[in-house]
């Protein structure tokens, strides 16, 4: 019976191949471990400066992570939160995507996009802050996809239709239909309301400079907003 013979060179090649596989697997484990630590750290830092709902997540995309760090640019970092609250301002269904991010402070991103819903309660608070009507108890609701502001004037309900829109890279309110009781409001009142709203801007606190609203849509019970920017420093989100 012939005896199988393996030359020393063949045994060495097999050993090198096995070692390379083990080292490669180890490198993947280390790479993924480092990504996990970075994701946990970013989420923890965000949680120090805003209230994050459970199940909020941060994900660093791209593989391998270490080569991205050495190259000085992370391909993409994504964050999601069922809700978050900053300075009393609550946003829901928040989705953040940053691309081309430098992995050192102030963490500039080549592109940053934030999509979120502004719930009716938050929208009501923002409008009440922005529209200064002394002594007035402002009401705000969304009916049939339209925002309506209401208040009492001399015992008669004034209902004002509002259309959120983008003006000069800011969220403004355009005047719609105005009703006083069951009738159309007089022209002088409509003109006065139009002047009042012309300078009103709704601001979301805690956002870094360089973000601009690019999309607004009114749903059944919220205002959907998209913010985008280039060369945005992410550090201000974590301060």
Buried (B, 14 or more C-beta within 10 A) or exposed (E): EEEEEEEEEEEEEEEEEEEEEEEEEEEEEEBEEBBEEBBEEBBEBBBEBBEBEEEBEBBBBEEBBEEBBEEEBBBBBBBBBEBBBBEEBBBBBBEBBBBBBBBEEEBBBBBBBBBBBBBBEBBBBBBBEBBEEEEEEEBBEBEEEEBBBBBEEEEEEBBBBBEBEBEEEEBBBEBEEBBBEEEEBEEEBBEEBEEBBEEBEBEBEBBBEBBBBEEBEBEEEBBBBBBBBBEBBBBBBBE
